[in-house]
Amino acid sequence: SIAKCPCGLKSQSIHEYQWRNVKEATLLGTPVELSVQTRRIKCGHCGIKTERLSWLEPYARITNRLRSYIEQLLPLLPIKHIAQVTGVHWHTIKEIDKRRLQQVVPQVKWGELRQLAMDEFAIFKGHRYATVIADAKSHQVIWIGLGRSRKDIRPFFELLGEHGKNIEAVAMDMNTAFDLEVQEHCPNARIVYDLFHVVAKFGREVMDRVRVDQANKLKQDKKARQWVKRSRWVLLKNKDNLNTQQESYLTEILNMNQDLMTTYL
């Protein structure tokens, strides 16, 4: 029979037959494995080559149909779960996901970046951290790396290269490591601290300090001192989330202490 070389030429000269075991999509929940006979042909242009099959990629251990099925599951289920359902190894599914994402996620246009957003997040139950960097305008994630130190985020700026001078602003939490690295590689960028961390830092370092100082001034009035001392959470909590009793408590605290009132407002 006539076989077709990967180059497109047809040949009737068969060099040898080989057998391959490949996984197919499950049948009614039952794993399916195929034993496939492939032909190595003698091509007048390329020499000895393995015949291409339309439903199986070269050297692949799973069929195109199973690969397509896995790609459909990836946005819906964790890789570990898909491995259990299909019987395909975790690393194989990971590679399929990587290839899928490379096709789906648009390429980063480094020269068009103007505003960045940086943040850290916990992984492995909070024992390790990673950093994510995104285009602040499009919200597209453009880089993720393990760690949250200045050294850990440097590979991103190496990728950014000379385009760093085009960056106008970088939003981040109050992480000194991020700040210093941005200043070095993006000399024209303004550092913008995100509101959540600014408010949190103000609450911890300013409001708390004023509250403690005011409580210490009331040493002669133990009842009033305890009243102010225990007001920490009411002062720091979002006003919209206070219940009626807490609102009343907050109003009394602020009315009795001008310094706390000024700081709070």
Buried (B, 14 or more C-beta within 10 A) or exposed (E): EEBBBEEEBEBEEEBEEEEBEBBBBBEEEEEBEEEBEBBBBBBEEBEEBBBBBEEBBEEBBBBBEBBEBBBEBBEEBEBEEBBEBBBBEEEBBEEBBEEBEEEEEEEBEBEEBEBBBBBBEEEEEEEEBBBBBBBBEEEEEBBEBEBBBBEBBBEBBEEBEEBBEBBEBBBBBEBEBBBEBBEEBBEEBEBBBBEEBEEBEEBEEEBBEBBEEBBEBBEEEEEBBEBBBEBBEBBBEEEEEBEEEBEEBBEEBBEBBEEBEEBBE
